[in-house]
Amino acid sequence: MYRESYHPNAYLSQIKNIRRGLRARTKILALLEKGSSGTNALSKGTGMSYGVITHHLKLLKAEEIVERKEKKPHVWMLTGLGQKRLVNVD
C-alpha cells in the first residue's frame, strides 16, 4: 500500500489534519523552502486557488510556521520553527 509523504510542518496541532489539507500545506511549504514568495506566486506554483492558499497560510501563521514580511503585496516566508525533515546521511 502506497503511503503519501507530507511535509513535517504540514501537521497542525490546532486543527484536524485531513489529507486534502496536508497535501495543500505540503505544496505550499515545499515552495516556501525554496524562498519567500507572494500569495499569487504560491497559487500559480501549486495550481491551487488564491483562496485556498490564503486559508492555509493563515493556519500556518497561527502556529508560527510562516510569517508575512511586507504589507502589500504580502510576501510569505518560513520562520524556522516547527519540525524539521529527517535526512539520511550516509
Phi, psi and omega in degrees: 000131181281133179243127181289148178254124180248154176297139181302327181277356178288338178279120182252147184272340186266354181226168174281127183269107177255162186303316181300317179293320179297318178297314181298312181293327177296317178297317180296313182294325178297319177290321180290336176293333179281340179155164180295154186205156176275166182296318179298318180294321177295321179297314179291321182290330181261341183080013179257160182289159180302318180297320178295317180299311182296322178301311183288327176295322177295320177295317180293324179292323179299331178260012175059035176270327175235162175219155180259127185268313185248160181288290180228131348289149183290132176243123183256145177211160178285146180271338184097352177276166178099187182283154178253153175289142174273131182239132177285127176247113182262000000 
